[in-house]
C-alpha cells in the first residue's frame, strides 16, 4: 500500500502501484502510473510517471 505525504495533489485517474512513498508537497498528474517513490516537492506525469519539475519553496 502506498504511503502518501502531506499536501500531496493526486490527479484524477492516477494509479499508485506497490509500496511506494509519495513525499510532502508532491504533484502527480492526471492518469499517471506511479511505480517508484516520488520525492518531496516534485511533479511527476506520464505512464510510467517521470519527474518533470522539482518544485522549490520560497
C-alpha positions in Angstrom: 0.0 0.0 0.0 1.4 3.5 -0.9 2.4 6.0 1.8 1.1 9.4 0.9 2.8 12.5 2.5 1.2 15.8 3.5 -0.2 18.3 1.0 0.0 15.9 -2.0 -2.1 16.6 -5.1 -3.0 13.4 -7.0 -4.7 13.9 -10.4 -7.8 12.0 -11.3 -7.4 8.6 -12.9 -3.8 8.1 -11.5 -2.6 4.7 -10.2 -0.1 4.3 -7.4 1.2 0.8 -7.6 3.0 -1.1 -4.8 4.6 0.0 -1.5 5.8 3.4 -2.8 6.3 6.6 -0.8 5.0 9.9 -2.1 6.8 12.8 -0.4 5.3 16.0 1.0 4.0 18.7 -1.4 4.3 16.3 -4.4 2.1 16.7 -7.5 1.0 13.6 -9.6 -0.5 14.4 -13.0 -3.8 13.0 -14.1 -3.8 9.5 -15.5 -0.2 8.9 -14.4 1.0 5.4 -13.3 3.4 5.8 -10.4 5.5 2.7 -9.7 8.5 4.4 -7.9 9.0 6.7 -5.0 8.2 10.4 -5.5 10.4 12.8 -3.6 9.3 15.9 -1.7 8.4 18.9 -3.8 8.4 17.0 -7.1 5.9 16.9 -10.0 5.5 13.6 -12.0 3.4 12.8 -15.0 3.1 10.0 -17.6 2.9 6.3 -18.0 5.2 5.4 -16.3 5.4 8.6 -14.2 8.6 10.6 -14.7 9.8 13.8 -13.0 9.0 16.9 -15.0 9.6 19.5 -12.3 11.4 19.8 -9.0 9.3 22.4 -7.1 11.1 24.9 -5.0 9.6 26.6 -2.0 10.3 30.3 -1.4 
